[in-house]
Amino acid sequence: MPERTPTVDELLAVPLSERPDALEAVVVGEFRAALLMGAGEDLALDKAFFELGLTSLRITDVKRRLEERLGCDISANALFNRPTVRELVAYLMTDVLADVFPRQQATSAAAAGAESDRVFVDDMLKDLYRA
């Protein structure tokens, strides 16, 4: 179980079916802050951190803030091996906050991330064939 923080308490207070969206909102909020984005601006969940305009230093800062908010350690390698917000959320649910997200919920988020990867690759291939 992660250290109890106000953010973890908020996640635990939310119905299980809504926790993935609640965690995603926390993560998106931190990335928006790092990118100096306004509340009305959309953050691409499937775009790599560097493509969003983040530097290694900014990513490390987001990692530190998420660790504080979630009361847990986040592997630096995980951030670079799962370089999108959607993949990071899936990692947090399955590996870091597993006690907050029972296995069934985490599995569905990971499947959603895999599906988004497939769609991304399909789109890239279509673009390549058109070129």
N, CA, C and O of each residue as an XYZ file, in Angstrom:
524
protein
N       0.848     -1.183      0.000
C       0.000      0.000      0.000
C       0.889      1.240      0.000
O       1.839      1.321      0.779
N       0.586      2.209     -0.871
C       1.371      3.442     -0.848
C       1.133      4.189      0.454
O       0.168      3.932      1.173
N       2.025      5.110      0.736
C       1.848      5.968      1.905
C       0.527      6.723      1.733
O       0.191      7.159      0.632
N      -0.209      6.871      2.823
C      -1.490      7.570      2.749
C      -1.240      9.065      2.576
O      -0.620      9.707      3.422
N      -1.722      9.591      1.492
C      -1.652     11.020      1.201
C      -3.067     11.475      0.881
O      -3.938     10.635      0.654
N      -3.318     12.763      0.857
C      -4.658     13.220      0.477
C      -5.092     12.703     -0.903
O      -6.264     12.384     -1.103
N      -4.163     12.622     -1.840
C      -4.516     12.132     -3.181
C      -4.886     10.654     -3.143
O      -5.854     10.244     -3.784
N      -4.131      9.849     -2.401
C      -4.456      8.421     -2.277
C      -5.801      8.256     -1.582
O      -6.609      7.417     -1.980
N      -6.042      9.048     -0.552
C      -7.341      8.993      0.143
C      -8.482      9.346     -0.808
O      -9.544      8.724     -0.764
N      -8.264     10.344     -1.666
C      -9.285     10.714     -2.653
C      -9.538      9.561     -3.626
O     -10.686      9.278     -3.967
N      -8.480      8.901     -4.067
C      -8.636      7.760     -4.973
C      -9.419      6.635     -4.306
O     -10.296      6.031     -4.924
N      -9.100      6.356     -3.045
C      -9.784      5.282     -2.330
C     -11.249      5.614     -2.057
O     -12.076      4.713     -1.918
N     -11.569      6.900     -1.981
C     -12.954      7.313     -1.719
C     -13.830      7.222     -2.964
O     -15.056      7.214     -2.863
N     -13.210      7.154     -4.125
C     -13.939      7.094     -5.391
C     -14.330      5.644     -5.666
O     -13.558      4.736     -5.358
N     -15.520      5.405     -6.241
C     -15.872      4.034     -6.605
C     -14.798      3.417     -7.510
O     -14.182      4.107     -8.322
N     -14.593      2.136     -7.358
C     -13.554      1.419     -8.087
C     -13.609      1.679     -9.587
O     -12.571      1.824    -10.233
N     -14.810      1.738    -10.141
C     -14.953      1.930    -11.581
C     -14.498      3.314    -12.042
O     -14.212      3.510    -13.223
N     -14.431      4.271    -11.122
C     -14.048      5.642    -11.473
C     -12.595      5.965    -11.122
O     -12.099      7.035    -11.473
N     -11.919      5.061    -10.443
C     -10.541      5.323    -10.002
C      -9.560      5.530    -11.154
O      -8.715      6.421    -11.072
N      -9.641      4.734    -12.229
C      -8.692      4.995    -13.325
C      -8.801      6.419    -13.863
O      -7.784      7.063    -14.122
N     -10.021      6.910    -14.031
C     -10.203      8.280    -14.519
C      -9.689      9.297    -13.505
O      -9.117     10.321    -13.880
N      -9.892      9.013    -12.225
C      -9.420      9.924    -11.174
C      -7.889      9.982    -11.163
O      -7.305     11.059    -11.040
N      -7.244      8.820    -11.292
C      -5.777      8.792    -11.338
C      -5.284      9.500    -12.595
O      -4.327     10.272    -12.548
N      -5.938      9.233    -13.709
C      -5.551      9.892    -14.958
C      -5.638     11.412    -14.803
O      -4.759     12.129    -15.280
N      -6.669     11.903    -14.153
C      -6.818     13.343    -13.943
C      -5.657     13.906    -13.124
O      -5.176     15.005    -13.401
N      -5.206     13.155    -12.117
C      -4.067     13.592    -11.300
C      -2.817     13.677    -12.166
O      -2.103     14.679    -12.137
N      -2.556     12.629    -12.934
C      -1.357     12.582    -13.774
C      -1.419     13.670    -14.845
O      -0.438     14.380    -15.068
N      -2.558     13.801    -15.502
C      -2.718     14.831    -16.530
C      -2.499     16.219    -15.931
O      -1.866     17.073    -16.552
N      -3.016     16.440    -14.739
C      -2.828     17.730    -14.078
C      -1.368     18.076    -13.872
O      -0.960     19.222    -14.063
N      -0.582     17.085    -13.481
C       0.852     17.325    -13.272
C       1.570     17.602    -14.590
O       2.443     18.468    -14.653
N       1.204     16.871    -15.643
C       1.835     17.117    -16.940
C       1.405     18.465    -17.510
O       2.219     19.167    -18.110
N       0.153     18.830    -17.335
C      -0.305     20.155    -17.787
C       0.473     21.258    -17.077
O       0.882     22.239    -17.698
N       0.672     21.091    -15.780
C       1.421     22.091    -15.015
C       2.856     22.201    -15.541
O       3.381     23.305    -15.686
N       3.482     21.067    -15.822
C       4.860     21.066    -16.325
C       4.956     21.721    -17.701
O       5.975     22.321    -18.044
N       3.892     21.600    -18.478
C       3.868     22.175    -19.830
C       3.277     23.579    -19.859
O       3.153     24.190    -20.920
N       2.911     24.088    -18.672
C       2.304     25.421    -18.555
C       1.047     25.542    -19.412
O       0.811     26.570    -20.046
N       0.246     24.477    -19.421
C      -0.985     24.450    -20.203
C      -2.145     25.001    -19.383
O      -2.179     24.865    -18.160
N      -3.081     25.616    -20.068
C      -4.284     26.097    -19.421
C      -5.263     24.957    -19.210
O      -5.121     23.890    -19.808
N      -6.251     25.179    -18.364
C      -7.237     24.144    -18.039
C      -8.030     23.699    -19.267
O      -8.453     22.544    -19.337
N      -8.236     24.575    -20.217
C      -9.025     24.241    -21.400
C      -8.240     23.532    -22.489
O      -8.828     23.053    -23.459
N      -6.931     23.457    -22.347
C      -6.106     22.822    -23.378
C      -6.069     21.313    -23.181
O      -5.938     20.819    -22.062
N      -6.188     20.598    -24.284
C      -6.145     19.141    -24.228
C      -4.702     18.649    -24.242
O      -3.843     19.188    -24.940
N      -4.465     17.616    -23.453
C      -3.159     16.964    -23.414
C      -3.296     15.629    -24.131
O      -4.150     14.816    -23.776
N      -2.467     15.401    -25.129
C      -2.502     14.149    -25.890
C      -1.975     13.015    -25.003
O      -0.797     12.997    -24.645
N      -2.848     12.078    -24.654
C      -2.479     10.998    -23.734
C      -1.570      9.955    -24.367
O      -0.868      9.234    -23.659
N      -1.575      9.869    -25.695
C      -0.793      8.844    -26.379
C       0.432      9.407    -27.086
O       1.066      8.713    -27.881
N       0.758     10.633    -26.806
C       1.928     11.265    -27.415
C       3.096     11.151    -26.444
O       2.929     11.356    -25.242
N       4.271     10.827    -26.957
C       5.456     10.670    -26.112
C       5.764     11.975    -25.377
O       5.521     13.065    -25.895
N       6.298     11.847    -24.171
C       6.599     13.012    -23.348
C       7.462     14.034    -24.103
O       7.200     15.235    -24.044
N       8.483     13.553    -24.807
C       9.366     14.461    -25.539
C       8.626     15.133    -26.690
O       8.899     16.292    -27.005
N       7.699     14.426    -27.320
C       6.897     15.018    -28.395
C       5.966     16.098    -27.850
O       5.592     17.022    -28.572
N       5.597     15.982    -26.593
C       4.756     17.002    -25.957
C       5.557     18.268    -25.657
O       4.987     19.324    -25.384
N       6.884     18.149    -25.713
C       7.735     19.301    -25.440
C       8.425     19.254    -24.089
O       9.019     20.242    -23.658
N       8.352     18.114    -23.422
C       9.005     17.980    -22.114
C      10.479     17.618    -22.287
O      10.858     16.917    -23.225
N      11.280     18.100    -21.380
C      12.684     17.716    -21.321
C      12.851     16.660    -20.232
O      11.930     16.411    -19.453
N      14.014     16.049    -20.183
C      14.291     15.058    -19.129
C      14.133     15.688    -17.752
O      13.630     15.049    -16.827
N      14.556     16.924    -17.618
C      14.445     17.616    -16.331
C      12.985     17.819    -15.940
O      12.622     17.618    -14.781
N      12.160     18.206    -16.877
C      10.728     18.397    -16.590
C      10.053     17.069    -16.251
O       9.211     17.007    -15.354
N      10.417     16.023    -16.959
C       9.837     14.699    -16.685
C      10.217     14.265    -15.267
O       9.387     13.717    -14.541
N      11.465     14.509    -14.877
C      11.917     14.167    -13.535
C      11.153     14.976    -12.483
O      10.842     14.469    -11.406
N      10.858     16.223    -12.804
C      10.079     17.057    -11.889
C       8.652     16.518    -11.742
O       8.119     16.478    -10.633
N       8.039     16.107    -12.843
C       6.696     15.514    -12.784
C       6.735     14.241    -11.947
O       5.846     14.005    -11.129
N       7.756     13.428    -12.150
C       7.924     12.189    -11.376
C       7.968     12.501     -9.877
O       7.277     11.859     -9.085
N       8.773     13.477     -9.497
C       8.902     13.852     -8.084
C       7.568     14.329     -7.510
O       7.200     13.948     -6.399
N       6.845     15.158     -8.261
C       5.554     15.656     -7.775
C       4.531     14.532     -7.654
O       3.753     14.501     -6.700
N       4.528     13.605     -8.620
C       3.608     12.466     -8.526
C       3.964     11.581     -7.334
O       3.074     11.091     -6.639
N       5.247     11.376     -7.094
C       5.664     10.577     -5.935
C       5.163     11.199     -4.639
O       4.695     10.492     -3.745
N       5.262     12.523     -4.537
C       4.775     13.215     -3.343
C       3.262     13.070     -3.202
O       2.757     12.784     -2.116
N       2.551     13.267     -4.297
C       1.090     13.209     -4.245
C       0.571     11.802     -3.995
O      -0.438     11.619     -3.314
N       1.265     10.801     -4.551
C       0.787      9.421     -4.457
C       1.455      8.637     -3.328
O       1.066      7.502     -3.051
N       2.445      9.223     -2.679
C       3.089      8.571     -1.548
C       3.813      7.293     -1.909
O       3.771      6.317     -1.160
N       4.484      7.291     -3.066
C       5.168      6.076     -3.514
C       6.357      6.445     -4.388
O       6.507      7.591     -4.812
N       7.194      5.453     -4.646
C       8.325      5.645     -5.554
C       7.909      5.248     -6.959
O       7.224      4.244     -7.155
N       8.323      6.033     -7.922
C       8.077      5.741     -9.329
C       9.436      5.543     -9.981
O      10.309      6.405     -9.883
N       9.610      4.436    -10.631
C      10.875      4.128    -11.283
C      11.137      5.111    -12.425
O      10.275      5.338    -13.275
N      12.334      5.686    -12.430
C      12.712      6.581    -13.533
C      12.713      5.804    -14.841
O      12.340      6.340    -15.885
N      13.132      4.540    -14.789
C      13.121      3.712    -15.993
C      11.710      3.548    -16.536
O      11.505      3.516    -17.749
N      10.749      3.444    -15.645
C       9.362      3.276    -16.088
C       8.896      4.474    -16.900
O       8.161      4.319    -17.875
N       9.321      5.661    -16.502
C       8.922      6.857    -17.248
C       9.468      6.851    -18.669
O       8.807      7.311    -19.599
N      10.661      6.334    -18.826
C      11.252      6.332    -20.157
C      10.875      5.092    -20.962
O      10.952      5.104    -22.190
N      10.471      4.026    -20.279
C      10.001      2.821    -20.972
C       8.513      2.893    -21.287
O       8.022      2.163    -22.148
N       7.807      3.755    -20.605
C       6.370      3.967    -20.832
C       6.175      5.459    -21.048
O       5.660      6.155    -20.173
N       6.585      5.950    -22.214
C       6.733      7.396    -22.407
C       5.474      8.171    -22.788
O       5.577      9.223    -23.419
N       4.303      7.687    -22.429
C       3.088      8.459    -22.674
C       2.292      8.518    -21.364
O       2.495      7.706    -20.462
N       1.399      9.480    -21.283
C       0.578      9.602    -20.082
C      -0.259      8.339    -19.884
O      -0.357      7.832    -18.767
N      -0.856      7.833    -20.946
C      -1.697      6.639    -20.829
C      -0.899      5.441    -20.319
O      -1.371      4.691    -19.465
N       0.309      5.266    -20.845
C       1.148      4.146    -20.393
C       1.612      4.341    -18.949
O       1.708      3.380    -18.185
N       1.897      5.579    -18.585
C       2.295      5.859    -17.209
C       1.158      5.552    -16.244
O       1.386      4.970    -15.183
N      -0.060      5.935    -16.600
C      -1.217      5.650    -15.740
C      -1.392      4.138    -15.581
O      -1.636      3.655    -14.475
N      -1.269      3.394    -16.675
C      -1.398      1.932    -16.598
C      -0.315      1.342    -15.690
O      -0.591      0.448    -14.890
N       0.916      1.843    -15.815
C       2.012      1.387    -14.954
C       1.712      1.689    -13.483
O       1.906      0.835    -12.618
N       1.245      2.892    -13.210
C       0.926      3.259    -11.829
C      -0.142      2.337    -11.255
O      -0.056      1.924    -10.098
N      -1.143      2.019    -12.061
C      -2.233      1.166    -11.585
C      -1.773     -0.267    -11.323
O      -2.194     -0.884    -10.344
N      -0.923     -0.792    -12.180
C      -0.540     -2.206    -12.060
C       0.656     -2.433    -11.147
O       0.684     -3.411    -10.400
N       1.645     -1.543    -11.196
C       2.887     -1.796    -10.488
C       3.079     -0.977     -9.218
O       3.706     -1.450     -8.270
N       2.556      0.226     -9.184
C       2.833      1.125     -8.074
C       1.665      1.208     -7.096
O       1.867      1.181     -5.882
N       0.468      1.307     -7.609
C      -0.724      1.477     -6.772
C      -1.643      0.255     -6.844
O      -2.867      0.385     -6.835
N      -1.047     -0.909     -6.913
C      -1.837     -2.140     -7.078
C      -2.851     -2.336     -5.950
O      -3.916     -2.914     -6.170
N      -2.533     -1.864     -4.755
C      -3.476     -2.000     -3.639
C      -4.688     -1.078     -3.800
O      -5.766     -1.362     -3.278
N      -4.507     -0.004     -4.504
C      -5.598      0.946     -4.734
C      -6.446      0.498     -5.930
O      -7.638      0.794     -6.010
N      -5.798     -0.228     -6.861
C      -6.460     -0.707     -8.071
C      -6.404     -2.224     -8.128
O      -5.395     -2.782     -8.561
N      -7.457     -2.902     -7.704
C      -7.458     -4.358     -7.805
C      -7.156     -4.814     -9.244
O      -7.397     -4.081    -10.203
N      -6.644     -5.996     -9.366
C      -6.123     -6.522    -10.638
C      -7.065     -6.341    -11.822
O      -6.597     -5.993    -12.906
N      -8.341     -6.555    -11.672
C      -9.291     -6.458    -12.784
C      -9.268     -5.060    -13.397
O      -9.234     -4.927    -14.620
N      -9.287     -4.020    -12.570
C      -9.264     -2.647    -13.069
C      -7.954     -2.363    -13.789
O      -7.947     -1.765    -14.864
N      -6.856     -2.790    -13.198
C      -5.549     -2.526    -13.780
C      -5.403     -3.216    -15.122
O      -4.831     -2.651    -16.054
N      -5.913     -4.426    -15.229
C      -5.818     -5.158    -16.475
C      -6.561     -4.441    -17.588
O      -6.066     -4.370    -18.713
N      -7.732     -3.912    -17.295
C      -8.497     -3.226    -18.341
C      -7.780     -1.967    -18.802
O      -7.844     -1.632    -19.985
N      -7.096     -1.255    -17.903
C      -6.351     -0.061    -18.297
C      -5.153     -0.441    -19.168
O      -4.860      0.229    -20.159
N      -4.470     -1.512    -18.796
C      -3.342     -1.958    -19.592
C      -3.806     -2.387    -20.977
O      -3.130     -2.120    -21.971
N      -4.946     -3.045    -21.047
C      -5.493     -3.447    -22.344
C      -5.838     -2.223    -23.176
O      -5.630     -2.215    -24.389
N      -6.357     -1.201    -22.537
C      -6.676      0.033    -23.260
C      -5.402      0.658    -23.812
O      -5.394      1.162    -24.935
N      -4.320      0.629    -23.027
C      -3.048      1.154    -23.500
C      -2.517      0.356    -24.675
O      -1.991      0.933    -25.626
N      -2.646     -0.972    -24.626
C      -2.199     -1.818    -25.739
C      -3.024     -1.542    -26.991
O      -2.487     -1.513    -28.098
N      -4.313     -1.341    -26.820
C      -5.170     -1.031    -27.959
C      -4.781      0.306    -28.573
O      -4.758      0.443    -29.796
N      -4.476      1.290    -27.738
C      -4.081      2.593    -28.272
C      -2.753      2.477    -29.026
O      -2.549      3.164    -30.026
N      -1.848      1.610    -28.553
C      -0.590      1.375    -29.257
C      -0.863      0.788    -30.640
O      -0.249      1.196    -31.626
N      -1.779     -0.164    -30.706
C      -2.112     -0.785    -31.986
C      -2.673      0.244    -32.950
O      -2.295      0.269    -34.121
N      -3.567      1.088    -32.472
C      -4.158      2.128    -33.313
C      -3.078      3.093    -33.791
O      -3.069      3.492    -34.955
N      -2.169      3.467    -32.894
C      -1.080      4.374    -33.253
C      -0.220      3.765    -34.364
O       0.091      4.437    -35.348
N       0.160      2.509    -34.209
C       0.986      1.833    -35.217
C       0.229      1.733    -36.536
O       0.806      1.972    -37.597
N      -1.044      1.388    -36.487
C      -1.851      1.320    -37.715
C      -1.868      2.661    -38.427
O      -1.711      2.718    -39.647
N      -2.059      3.745    -37.673
C      -2.078      5.082    -38.273
C      -0.732      5.440    -38.883
O      -0.667      6.016    -39.969
N       0.341      5.096    -38.181
C       1.682      5.378    -38.709
C       1.924      4.610    -40.009
O       2.484      5.152    -40.962
N       1.503      3.355    -40.040
C       1.687      2.558    -41.253
C       0.888      3.129    -42.418
O       1.381      3.175    -43.545
N      -0.327      3.557    -42.157
C      -1.138      4.177    -43.200
C      -0.455      5.423    -43.748
O      -0.427      5.641    -44.959
N       0.093      6.238    -42.854
C       0.798      7.446    -43.280
C       2.019      7.097    -44.122
O       2.300      7.767    -45.116
N       2.742      6.057    -43.731
C       3.919      5.639    -44.489
C       3.544      5.141    -45.881
O       4.232      5.439    -46.857
N       2.450      4.381    -45.969
C       2.020      3.867    -47.273
C       1.573      4.986    -48.206
O       1.736      4.888    -49.422
N       1.011      6.046    -47.638
C       0.569      7.183    -48.452
C       1.734      8.009    -48.955
O       1.631      8.658    -49.996
N       2.838      7.993    -48.232
C       3.992      8.840    -48.587
C       4.715      8.352    -49.814
O       5.701      8.959    -50.232
